[in-house]
Amino acid sequence: MRWCRPCRAPATTSRPTSRWSRPSSPSYTIFRHSGIRLDDTHISLDGRTRLHVDITNTGERDGTEVVQLYVTDDLATVSPPRIRLRGVAKRRVAAGERVTATFPVTAARDLPLFDERLRTVVERGTFTLSVGSASDRLHQRISLTVS
């Protein structure tokens, strides 16, 4: 058995999992995410838009769904995290019904990264906005262009 030197714990060779990979509580119904859309697919460096996603309860019981918004910079000049959590919406959905979750997306707040001088900057380019119930269950994706 190999040991990790800094913490004196057994080293693992298994694939790491996401910190937010599981929902916080079990659900007794099934939710489906669909119809992702943006008010504007192109924004300026100081622009803003809103992302909408439909949540449908396809199960037989009422339930509460927590939808998470993640952002990925498709081509950054530095190496930001691959995926960043940028929003959470909790919605109560009756059995068989559909509701819409809306996330405000602001370039200055949701799309910045640290450049080589550790300044916060927003770069021009495309970003992928993903929504789902957890970071390993992203059901819908859409592109946003910053110019």
Chimera marker file (.cmm) of the C-alpha trace (Angstrom):
<marker_set name="trace">
<marker id="1" x="0.000" y="0.000" z="0.000" r="1" g="1" b="0" radius="0.5"/>
<marker id="2" x="1.270" y="3.452" z="-0.893" r="1" g="1" b="0" radius="0.5"/>
<marker id="3" x="0.967" y="6.349" z="1.532" r="1" g="1" b="0" radius="0.5"/>
<marker id="4" x="0.473" y="10.038" z="0.917" r="1" g="1" b="0" radius="0.5"/>
<marker id="5" x="3.447" y="11.789" z="2.520" r="1" g="1" b="0" radius="0.5"/>
<marker id="6" x="1.893" y="15.113" z="3.663" r="1" g="1" b="0" radius="0.5"/>
<marker id="7" x="-1.132" y="13.604" z="5.389" r="1" g="1" b="0" radius="0.5"/>
<marker id="8" x="0.059" y="10.047" z="6.129" r="1" g="1" b="0" radius="0.5"/>
<marker id="9" x="-3.099" y="8.577" z="4.640" r="1" g="1" b="0" radius="0.5"/>
<marker id="10" x="-3.288" y="5.752" z="2.106" r="1" g="1" b="0" radius="0.5"/>
<marker id="11" x="-2.914" y="7.082" z="-1.444" r="1" g="1" b="0" radius="0.5"/>
<marker id="12" x="-5.779" y="6.380" z="-3.792" r="1" g="1" b="0" radius="0.5"/>
<marker id="13" x="-5.640" y="5.747" z="-7.484" r="1" g="1" b="0" radius="0.5"/>
<marker id="14" x="-9.361" y="6.149" z="-8.044" r="1" g="1" b="0" radius="0.5"/>
<marker id="15" x="-10.734" y="8.976" z="-10.110" r="1" g="1" b="0" radius="0.5"/>
<marker id="16" x="-11.552" y="12.077" z="-8.027" r="1" g="1" b="0" radius="0.5"/>
<marker id="17" x="-15.191" y="13.083" z="-7.773" r="1" g="1" b="0" radius="0.5"/>
<marker id="18" x="-16.742" y="16.499" z="-7.703" r="1" g="1" b="0" radius="0.5"/>
<marker id="19" x="-17.349" y="18.239" z="-4.430" r="1" g="1" b="0" radius="0.5"/>
<marker id="20" x="-20.968" y="18.934" z="-5.409" r="1" g="1" b="0" radius="0.5"/>
<marker id="21" x="-21.644" y="15.715" z="-7.302" r="1" g="1" b="0" radius="0.5"/>
<marker id="22" x="-24.662" y="14.551" z="-5.275" r="1" g="1" b="0" radius="0.5"/>
<marker id="23" x="-27.876" y="16.326" z="-4.373" r="1" g="1" b="0" radius="0.5"/>
<marker id="24" x="-28.203" y="17.458" z="-0.784" r="1" g="1" b="0" radius="0.5"/>
<marker id="25" x="-31.300" y="15.349" z="-0.136" r="1" g="1" b="0" radius="0.5"/>
<marker id="26" x="-33.056" y="12.422" z="-1.824" r="1" g="1" b="0" radius="0.5"/>
<marker id="27" x="-36.032" y="13.081" z="-4.060" r="1" g="1" b="0" radius="0.5"/>
<marker id="28" x="-39.140" y="10.961" z="-4.376" r="1" g="1" b="0" radius="0.5"/>
<marker id="29" x="-39.933" y="12.161" z="-7.873" r="1" g="1" b="0" radius="0.5"/>
<marker id="30" x="-38.191" y="12.674" z="-11.217" r="1" g="1" b="0" radius="0.5"/>
<marker id="31" x="-37.341" y="16.032" z="-12.785" r="1" g="1" b="0" radius="0.5"/>
<marker id="32" x="-36.476" y="16.833" z="-16.395" r="1" g="1" b="0" radius="0.5"/>
<marker id="33" x="-34.686" y="20.000" z="-17.510" r="1" g="1" b="0" radius="0.5"/>
<marker id="34" x="-35.411" y="21.352" z="-20.994" r="1" g="1" b="0" radius="0.5"/>
<marker id="35" x="-35.804" y="24.477" z="-23.087" r="1" g="1" b="0" radius="0.5"/>
<marker id="36" x="-32.620" y="26.303" z="-22.094" r="1" g="1" b="0" radius="0.5"/>
<marker id="37" x="-32.527" y="29.790" z="-23.585" r="1" g="1" b="0" radius="0.5"/>
<marker id="38" x="-30.843" y="33.174" z="-23.196" r="1" g="1" b="0" radius="0.5"/>
<marker id="39" x="-32.425" y="36.605" z="-23.555" r="1" g="1" b="0" radius="0.5"/>
<marker id="40" x="-29.276" y="37.649" z="-25.482" r="1" g="1" b="0" radius="0.5"/>
<marker id="41" x="-26.677" y="35.220" z="-26.852" r="1" g="1" b="0" radius="0.5"/>
<marker id="42" x="-24.159" y="38.065" z="-27.414" r="1" g="1" b="0" radius="0.5"/>
<marker id="43" x="-23.207" y="40.540" z="-24.688" r="1" g="1" b="0" radius="0.5"/>
<marker id="44" x="-20.507" y="43.157" z="-24.200" r="1" g="1" b="0" radius="0.5"/>
<marker id="45" x="-17.681" y="42.996" z="-21.648" r="1" g="1" b="0" radius="0.5"/>
<marker id="46" x="-19.894" y="44.818" z="-19.138" r="1" g="1" b="0" radius="0.5"/>
<marker id="47" x="-23.166" y="43.325" z="-20.372" r="1" g="1" b="0" radius="0.5"/>
<marker id="48" x="-25.807" y="41.156" z="-18.819" r="1" g="1" b="0" radius="0.5"/>
<marker id="49" x="-28.466" y="38.683" z="-19.877" r="1" g="1" b="0" radius="0.5"/>
<marker id="50" x="-30.782" y="36.118" z="-18.320" r="1" g="1" b="0" radius="0.5"/>
<marker id="51" x="-30.772" y="32.342" z="-18.725" r="1" g="1" b="0" radius="0.5"/>
<marker id="52" x="-34.055" y="30.435" z="-18.503" r="1" g="1" b="0" radius="0.5"/>
<marker id="53" x="-34.536" y="26.674" z="-18.136" r="1" g="1" b="0" radius="0.5"/>
<marker id="54" x="-37.767" y="24.715" z="-17.802" r="1" g="1" b="0" radius="0.5"/>
<marker id="55" x="-38.112" y="22.149" z="-15.013" r="1" g="1" b="0" radius="0.5"/>
<marker id="56" x="-40.753" y="19.460" z="-15.455" r="1" g="1" b="0" radius="0.5"/>
<marker id="57" x="-41.804" y="17.092" z="-12.682" r="1" g="1" b="0" radius="0.5"/>
<marker id="58" x="-42.389" y="13.818" z="-14.554" r="1" g="1" b="0" radius="0.5"/>
<marker id="59" x="-43.003" y="11.828" z="-11.373" r="1" g="1" b="0" radius="0.5"/>
<marker id="60" x="-46.152" y="11.117" z="-9.404" r="1" g="1" b="0" radius="0.5"/>
<marker id="61" x="-45.326" y="13.252" z="-6.352" r="1" g="1" b="0" radius="0.5"/>
<marker id="62" x="-44.764" y="16.949" z="-5.746" r="1" g="1" b="0" radius="0.5"/>
<marker id="63" x="-41.141" y="17.817" z="-5.178" r="1" g="1" b="0" radius="0.5"/>
<marker id="64" x="-38.465" y="20.468" z="-4.909" r="1" g="1" b="0" radius="0.5"/>
<marker id="65" x="-35.650" y="20.649" z="-7.436" r="1" g="1" b="0" radius="0.5"/>
<marker id="66" x="-32.367" y="22.494" z="-6.993" r="1" g="1" b="0" radius="0.5"/>
<marker id="67" x="-30.997" y="23.594" z="-10.373" r="1" g="1" b="0" radius="0.5"/>
<marker id="68" x="-27.350" y="24.643" z="-10.617" r="1" g="1" b="0" radius="0.5"/>
<marker id="69" x="-25.765" y="26.951" z="-13.202" r="1" g="1" b="0" radius="0.5"/>
<marker id="70" x="-22.157" y="26.302" z="-14.237" r="1" g="1" b="0" radius="0.5"/>
<marker id="71" x="-19.889" y="28.353" z="-16.522" r="1" g="1" b="0" radius="0.5"/>
<marker id="72" x="-16.984" y="27.142" z="-18.661" r="1" g="1" b="0" radius="0.5"/>
<marker id="73" x="-14.652" y="29.490" z="-20.547" r="1" g="1" b="0" radius="0.5"/>
<marker id="74" x="-14.218" y="27.788" z="-23.930" r="1" g="1" b="0" radius="0.5"/>
<marker id="75" x="-10.851" y="29.400" z="-24.758" r="1" g="1" b="0" radius="0.5"/>
<marker id="76" x="-9.139" y="31.335" z="-21.968" r="1" g="1" b="0" radius="0.5"/>
<marker id="77" x="-5.679" y="32.920" z="-22.127" r="1" g="1" b="0" radius="0.5"/>
<marker id="78" x="-4.900" y="31.487" z="-18.671" r="1" g="1" b="0" radius="0.5"/>
<marker id="79" x="-6.035" y="28.225" z="-17.069" r="1" g="1" b="0" radius="0.5"/>
<marker id="80" x="-9.198" y="28.885" z="-15.071" r="1" g="1" b="0" radius="0.5"/>
<marker id="81" x="-11.099" y="26.075" z="-13.367" r="1" g="1" b="0" radius="0.5"/>
<marker id="82" x="-12.725" y="23.819" z="-15.959" r="1" g="1" b="0" radius="0.5"/>
<marker id="83" x="-16.182" y="24.463" z="-14.578" r="1" g="1" b="0" radius="0.5"/>
<marker id="84" x="-17.420" y="27.077" z="-12.086" r="1" g="1" b="0" radius="0.5"/>
<marker id="85" x="-20.646" y="27.107" z="-10.096" r="1" g="1" b="0" radius="0.5"/>
<marker id="86" x="-22.340" y="30.455" z="-10.705" r="1" g="1" b="0" radius="0.5"/>
<marker id="87" x="-25.925" y="30.102" z="-9.545" r="1" g="1" b="0" radius="0.5"/>
<marker id="88" x="-28.451" y="27.960" z="-7.714" r="1" g="1" b="0" radius="0.5"/>
<marker id="89" x="-32.244" y="28.056" z="-8.004" r="1" g="1" b="0" radius="0.5"/>
<marker id="90" x="-34.607" y="26.038" z="-5.821" r="1" g="1" b="0" radius="0.5"/>
<marker id="91" x="-38.094" y="25.472" z="-7.246" r="1" g="1" b="0" radius="0.5"/>
<marker id="92" x="-41.138" y="23.637" z="-5.903" r="1" g="1" b="0" radius="0.5"/>
<marker id="93" x="-42.815" y="21.695" z="-8.745" r="1" g="1" b="0" radius="0.5"/>
<marker id="94" x="-46.127" y="19.891" z="-8.466" r="1" g="1" b="0" radius="0.5"/>
<marker id="95" x="-46.472" y="16.455" z="-10.078" r="1" g="1" b="0" radius="0.5"/>
<marker id="96" x="-46.904" y="16.765" z="-13.845" r="1" g="1" b="0" radius="0.5"/>
<marker id="97" x="-46.239" y="20.519" z="-13.895" r="1" g="1" b="0" radius="0.5"/>
<marker id="98" x="-43.536" y="22.655" z="-15.467" r="1" g="1" b="0" radius="0.5"/>
<marker id="99" x="-41.904" y="25.773" z="-14.018" r="1" g="1" b="0" radius="0.5"/>
<marker id="100" x="-39.130" y="28.021" z="-15.291" r="1" g="1" b="0" radius="0.5"/>
<marker id="101" x="-35.968" y="28.856" z="-13.354" r="1" g="1" b="0" radius="0.5"/>
<marker id="102" x="-34.260" y="32.110" z="-14.312" r="1" g="1" b="0" radius="0.5"/>
<marker id="103" x="-30.626" y="32.992" z="-13.657" r="1" g="1" b="0" radius="0.5"/>
<marker id="104" x="-29.252" y="36.509" z="-14.160" r="1" g="1" b="0" radius="0.5"/>
<marker id="105" x="-25.887" y="36.340" z="-15.939" r="1" g="1" b="0" radius="0.5"/>
<marker id="106" x="-23.596" y="39.361" z="-15.639" r="1" g="1" b="0" radius="0.5"/>
<marker id="107" x="-20.236" y="39.378" z="-17.405" r="1" g="1" b="0" radius="0.5"/>
<marker id="108" x="-18.443" y="41.191" z="-14.579" r="1" g="1" b="0" radius="0.5"/>
<marker id="109" x="-19.801" y="38.880" z="-11.870" r="1" g="1" b="0" radius="0.5"/>
<marker id="110" x="-20.145" y="35.462" z="-13.555" r="1" g="1" b="0" radius="0.5"/>
<marker id="111" x="-17.501" y="35.347" z="-16.300" r="1" g="1" b="0" radius="0.5"/>
<marker id="112" x="-14.295" y="36.885" z="-14.903" r="1" g="1" b="0" radius="0.5"/>
<marker id="113" x="-10.994" y="35.150" z="-14.348" r="1" g="1" b="0" radius="0.5"/>
<marker id="114" x="-7.630" y="36.105" z="-12.904" r="1" g="1" b="0" radius="0.5"/>
<marker id="115" x="-5.018" y="37.078" z="-15.493" r="1" g="1" b="0" radius="0.5"/>
<marker id="116" x="-1.263" y="36.522" z="-15.156" r="1" g="1" b="0" radius="0.5"/>
<marker id="117" x="-1.001" y="39.612" z="-12.906" r="1" g="1" b="0" radius="0.5"/>
<marker id="118" x="-3.871" y="38.333" z="-10.713" r="1" g="1" b="0" radius="0.5"/>
<marker id="119" x="-6.239" y="41.042" z="-11.894" r="1" g="1" b="0" radius="0.5"/>
<marker id="120" x="-9.896" y="40.204" z="-12.399" r="1" g="1" b="0" radius="0.5"/>
<marker id="121" x="-10.718" y="40.459" z="-16.111" r="1" g="1" b="0" radius="0.5"/>
<marker id="122" x="-13.472" y="39.408" z="-18.473" r="1" g="1" b="0" radius="0.5"/>
<marker id="123" x="-12.167" y="38.108" z="-21.786" r="1" g="1" b="0" radius="0.5"/>
<marker id="124" x="-13.837" y="38.216" z="-25.164" r="1" g="1" b="0" radius="0.5"/>
<marker id="125" x="-14.875" y="34.839" z="-26.495" r="1" g="1" b="0" radius="0.5"/>
<marker id="126" x="-17.435" y="32.101" z="-26.000" r="1" g="1" b="0" radius="0.5"/>
<marker id="127" x="-18.597" y="30.630" z="-22.730" r="1" g="1" b="0" radius="0.5"/>
<marker id="128" x="-20.646" y="27.489" z="-22.211" r="1" g="1" b="0" radius="0.5"/>
<marker id="129" x="-23.455" y="27.835" z="-19.675" r="1" g="1" b="0" radius="0.5"/>
<marker id="130" x="-24.651" y="24.489" z="-18.305" r="1" g="1" b="0" radius="0.5"/>
<marker id="131" x="-27.530" y="23.658" z="-15.988" r="1" g="1" b="0" radius="0.5"/>
<marker id="132" x="-28.376" y="20.493" z="-14.105" r="1" g="1" b="0" radius="0.5"/>
<marker id="133" x="-29.040" y="18.962" z="-10.732" r="1" g="1" b="0" radius="0.5"/>
<marker id="134" x="-25.313" y="18.528" z="-9.959" r="1" g="1" b="0" radius="0.5"/>
<marker id="135" x="-21.936" y="19.147" z="-11.596" r="1" g="1" b="0" radius="0.5"/>
<marker id="136" x="-21.802" y="15.583" z="-12.914" r="1" g="1" b="0" radius="0.5"/>
<marker id="137" x="-25.405" y="15.709" z="-14.173" r="1" g="1" b="0" radius="0.5"/>
<marker id="138" x="-25.552" y="18.724" z="-16.486" r="1" g="1" b="0" radius="0.5"/>
<marker id="139" x="-28.619" y="18.250" z="-18.666" r="1" g="1" b="0" radius="0.5"/>
<marker id="140" x="-28.676" y="21.421" z="-20.785" r="1" g="1" b="0" radius="0.5"/>
<marker id="141" x="-25.969" y="23.591" z="-22.366" r="1" g="1" b="0" radius="0.5"/>
<marker id="142" x="-25.941" y="26.832" z="-24.326" r="1" g="1" b="0" radius="0.5"/>
<marker id="143" x="-23.211" y="29.163" z="-25.648" r="1" g="1" b="0" radius="0.5"/>
<marker id="144" x="-22.813" y="32.824" z="-24.758" r="1" g="1" b="0" radius="0.5"/>
<marker id="145" x="-20.535" y="35.113" z="-26.752" r="1" g="1" b="0" radius="0.5"/>
<marker id="146" x="-18.799" y="38.098" z="-25.123" r="1" g="1" b="0" radius="0.5"/>
<marker id="147" x="-17.498" y="40.780" z="-27.491" r="1" g="1" b="0" radius="0.5"/>
<link id1="1" id2="2" r="1" g="1" b="0" radius="0.2"/>
<link id1="2" id2="3" r="1" g="1" b="0" radius="0.2"/>
<link id1="3" id2="4" r="1" g="1" b="0" radius="0.2"/>
<link id1="4" id2="5" r="1" g="1" b="0" radius="0.2"/>
<link id1="5" id2="6" r="1" g="1" b="0" radius="0.2"/>
<link id1="6" id2="7" r="1" g="1" b="0" radius="0.2"/>
<link id1="7" id2="8" r="1" g="1" b="0" radius="0.2"/>
<link id1="8" id2="9" r="1" g="1" b="0" radius="0.2"/>
<link id1="9" id2="10" r="1" g="1" b="0" radius="0.2"/>
<link id1="10" id2="11" r="1" g="1" b="0" radius="0.2"/>
<link id1="11" id2="12" r="1" g="1" b="0" radius="0.2"/>
<link id1="12" id2="13" r="1" g="1" b="0" radius="0.2"/>
<link id1="13" id2="14" r="1" g="1" b="0" radius="0.2"/>
<link id1="14" id2="15" r="1" g="1" b="0" radius="0.2"/>
<link id1="15" id2="16" r="1" g="1" b="0" radius="0.2"/>
<link id1="16" id2="17" r="1" g="1" b="0" radius="0.2"/>
<link id1="17" id2="18" r="1" g="1" b="0" radius="0.2"/>
<link id1="18" id2="19" r="1" g="1" b="0" radius="0.2"/>
<link id1="19" id2="20" r="1" g="1" b="0" radius="0.2"/>
<link id1="20" id2="21" r="1" g="1" b="0" radius="0.2"/>
<link id1="21" id2="22" r="1" g="1" b="0" radius="0.2"/>
<link id1="22" id2="23" r="1" g="1" b="0" radius="0.2"/>
<link id1="23" id2="24" r="1" g="1" b="0" radius="0.2"/>
<link id1="24" id2="25" r="1" g="1" b="0" radius="0.2"/>
<link id1="25" id2="26" r="1" g="1" b="0" radius="0.2"/>
<link id1="26" id2="27" r="1" g="1" b="0" radius="0.2"/>
<link id1="27" id2="28" r="1" g="1" b="0" radius="0.2"/>
<link id1="28" id2="29" r="1" g="1" b="0" radius="0.2"/>
<link id1="29" id2="30" r="1" g="1" b="0" radius="0.2"/>
<link id1="30" id2="31" r="1" g="1" b="0" radius="0.2"/>
<link id1="31" id2="32" r="1" g="1" b="0" radius="0.2"/>
<link id1="32" id2="33" r="1" g="1" b="0" radius="0.2"/>
<link id1="33" id2="34" r="1" g="1" b="0" radius="0.2"/>
<link id1="34" id2="35" r="1" g="1" b="0" radius="0.2"/>
<link id1="35" id2="36" r="1" g="1" b="0" radius="0.2"/>
<link id1="36" id2="37" r="1" g="1" b="0" radius="0.2"/>
<link id1="37" id2="38" r="1" g="1" b="0" radius="0.2"/>
<link id1="38" id2="39" r="1" g="1" b="0" radius="0.2"/>
<link id1="39" id2="40" r="1" g="1" b="0" radius="0.2"/>
<link id1="40" id2="41" r="1" g="1" b="0" radius="0.2"/>
<link id1="41" id2="42" r="1" g="1" b="0" radius="0.2"/>
<link id1="42" id2="43" r="1" g="1" b="0" radius="0.2"/>
<link id1="43" id2="44" r="1" g="1" b="0" radius="0.2"/>
<link id1="44" id2="45" r="1" g="1" b="0" radius="0.2"/>
<link id1="45" id2="46" r="1" g="1" b="0" radius="0.2"/>
<link id1="46" id2="47" r="1" g="1" b="0" radius="0.2"/>
<link id1="47" id2="48" r="1" g="1" b="0" radius="0.2"/>
<link id1="48" id2="49" r="1" g="1" b="0" radius="0.2"/>
<link id1="49" id2="50" r="1" g="1" b="0" radius="0.2"/>
<link id1="50" id2="51" r="1" g="1" b="0" radius="0.2"/>
<link id1="51" id2="52" r="1" g="1" b="0" radius="0.2"/>
<link id1="52" id2="53" r="1" g="1" b="0" radius="0.2"/>
<link id1="53" id2="54" r="1" g="1" b="0" radius="0.2"/>
<link id1="54" id2="55" r="1" g="1" b="0" radius="0.2"/>
<link id1="55" id2="56" r="1" g="1" b="0" radius="0.2"/>
<link id1="56" id2="57" r="1" g="1" b="0" radius="0.2"/>
<link id1="57" id2="58" r="1" g="1" b="0" radius="0.2"/>
<link id1="58" id2="59" r="1" g="1" b="0" radius="0.2"/>
<link id1="59" id2="60" r="1" g="1" b="0" radius="0.2"/>
<link id1="60" id2="61" r="1" g="1" b="0" radius="0.2"/>
<link id1="61" id2="62" r="1" g="1" b="0" radius="0.2"/>
<link id1="62" id2="63" r="1" g="1" b="0" radius="0.2"/>
<link id1="63" id2="64" r="1" g="1" b="0" radius="0.2"/>
<link id1="64" id2="65" r="1" g="1" b="0" radius="0.2"/>
<link id1="65" id2="66" r="1" g="1" b="0" radius="0.2"/>
<link id1="66" id2="67" r="1" g="1" b="0" radius="0.2"/>
<link id1="67" id2="68" r="1" g="1" b="0" radius="0.2"/>
<link id1="68" id2="69" r="1" g="1" b="0" radius="0.2"/>
<link id1="69" id2="70" r="1" g="1" b="0" radius="0.2"/>
<link id1="70" id2="71" r="1" g="1" b="0" radius="0.2"/>
<link id1="71" id2="72" r="1" g="1" b="0" radius="0.2"/>
<link id1="72" id2="73" r="1" g="1" b="0" radius="0.2"/>
<link id1="73" id2="74" r="1" g="1" b="0" radius="0.2"/>
<link id1="74" id2="75" r="1" g="1" b="0" radius="0.2"/>
<link id1="75" id2="76" r="1" g="1" b="0" radius="0.2"/>
<link id1="76" id2="77" r="1" g="1" b="0" radius="0.2"/>
<link id1="77" id2="78" r="1" g="1" b="0" radius="0.2"/>
<link id1="78" id2="79" r="1" g="1" b="0" radius="0.2"/>
<link id1="79" id2="80" r="1" g="1" b="0" radius="0.2"/>
<link id1="80" id2="81" r="1" g="1" b="0" radius="0.2"/>
<link id1="81" id2="82" r="1" g="1" b="0" radius="0.2"/>
<link id1="82" id2="83" r="1" g="1" b="0" radius="0.2"/>
<link id1="83" id2="84" r="1" g="1" b="0" radius="0.2"/>
<link id1="84" id2="85" r="1" g="1" b="0" radius="0.2"/>
<link id1="85" id2="86" r="1" g="1" b="0" radius="0.2"/>
<link id1="86" id2="87" r="1" g="1" b="0" radius="0.2"/>
<link id1="87" id2="88" r="1" g="1" b="0" radius="0.2"/>
<link id1="88" id2="89" r="1" g="1" b="0" radius="0.2"/>
<link id1="89" id2="90" r="1" g="1" b="0" radius="0.2"/>
<link id1="90" id2="91" r="1" g="1" b="0" radius="0.2"/>
<link id1="91" id2="92" r="1" g="1" b="0" radius="0.2"/>
<link id1="92" id2="93" r="1" g="1" b="0" radius="0.2"/>
<link id1="93" id2="94" r="1" g="1" b="0" radius="0.2"/>
<link id1="94" id2="95" r="1" g="1" b="0" radius="0.2"/>
<link id1="95" id2="96" r="1" g="1" b="0" radius="0.2"/>
<link id1="96" id2="97" r="1" g="1" b="0" radius="0.2"/>
<link id1="97" id2="98" r="1" g="1" b="0" radius="0.2"/>
<link id1="98" id2="99" r="1" g="1" b="0" radius="0.2"/>
<link id1="99" id2="100" r="1" g="1" b="0" radius="0.2"/>
<link id1="100" id2="101" r="1" g="1" b="0" radius="0.2"/>
<link id1="101" id2="102" r="1" g="1" b="0" radius="0.2"/>
<link id1="102" id2="103" r="1" g="1" b="0" radius="0.2"/>
<link id1="103" id2="104" r="1" g="1" b="0" radius="0.2"/>
<link id1="104" id2="105" r="1" g="1" b="0" radius="0.2"/>
<link id1="105" id2="106" r="1" g="1" b="0" radius="0.2"/>
<link id1="106" id2="107" r="1" g="1" b="0" radius="0.2"/>
<link id1="107" id2="108" r="1" g="1" b="0" radius="0.2"/>
<link id1="108" id2="109" r="1" g="1" b="0" radius="0.2"/>
<link id1="109" id2="110" r="1" g="1" b="0" radius="0.2"/>
<link id1="110" id2="111" r="1" g="1" b="0" radius="0.2"/>
<link id1="111" id2="112" r="1" g="1" b="0" radius="0.2"/>
<link id1="112" id2="113" r="1" g="1" b="0" radius="0.2"/>
<link id1="113" id2="114" r="1" g="1" b="0" radius="0.2"/>
<link id1="114" id2="115" r="1" g="1" b="0" radius="0.2"/>
<link id1="115" id2="116" r="1" g="1" b="0" radius="0.2"/>
<link id1="116" id2="117" r="1" g="1" b="0" radius="0.2"/>
<link id1="117" id2="118" r="1" g="1" b="0" radius="0.2"/>
<link id1="118" id2="119" r="1" g="1" b="0" radius="0.2"/>
<link id1="119" id2="120" r="1" g="1" b="0" radius="0.2"/>
<link id1="120" id2="121" r="1" g="1" b="0" radius="0.2"/>
<link id1="121" id2="122" r="1" g="1" b="0" radius="0.2"/>
<link id1="122" id2="123" r="1" g="1" b="0" radius="0.2"/>
<link id1="123" id2="124" r="1" g="1" b="0" radius="0.2"/>
<link id1="124" id2="125" r="1" g="1" b="0" radius="0.2"/>
<link id1="125" id2="126" r="1" g="1" b="0" radius="0.2"/>
<link id1="126" id2="127" r="1" g="1" b="0" radius="0.2"/>
<link id1="127" id2="128" r="1" g="1" b="0" radius="0.2"/>
<link id1="128" id2="129" r="1" g="1" b="0" radius="0.2"/>
<link id1="129" id2="130" r="1" g="1" b="0" radius="0.2"/>
<link id1="130" id2="131" r="1" g="1" b="0" radius="0.2"/>
<link id1="131" id2="132" r="1" g="1" b="0" radius="0.2"/>
<link id1="132" id2="133" r="1" g="1" b="0" radius="0.2"/>
<link id1="133" id2="134" r="1" g="1" b="0" radius="0.2"/>
<link id1="134" id2="135" r="1" g="1" b="0" radius="0.2"/>
<link id1="135" id2="136" r="1" g="1" b="0" radius="0.2"/>
<link id1="136" id2="137" r="1" g="1" b="0" radius="0.2"/>
<link id1="137" id2="138" r="1" g="1" b="0" radius="0.2"/>
<link id1="138" id2="139" r="1" g="1" b="0" radius="0.2"/>
<link id1="139" id2="140" r="1" g="1" b="0" radius="0.2"/>
<link id1="140" id2="141" r="1" g="1" b="0" radius="0.2"/>
<link id1="141" id2="142" r="1" g="1" b="0" radius="0.2"/>
<link id1="142" id2="143" r="1" g="1" b="0" radius="0.2"/>
<link id1="143" id2="144" r="1" g="1" b="0" radius="0.2"/>
<link id1="144" id2="145" r="1" g="1" b="0" radius="0.2"/>
<link id1="145" id2="146" r="1" g="1" b="0" radius="0.2"/>
<link id1="146" id2="147" r="1" g="1" b="0" radius="0.2"/>
</marker_set>
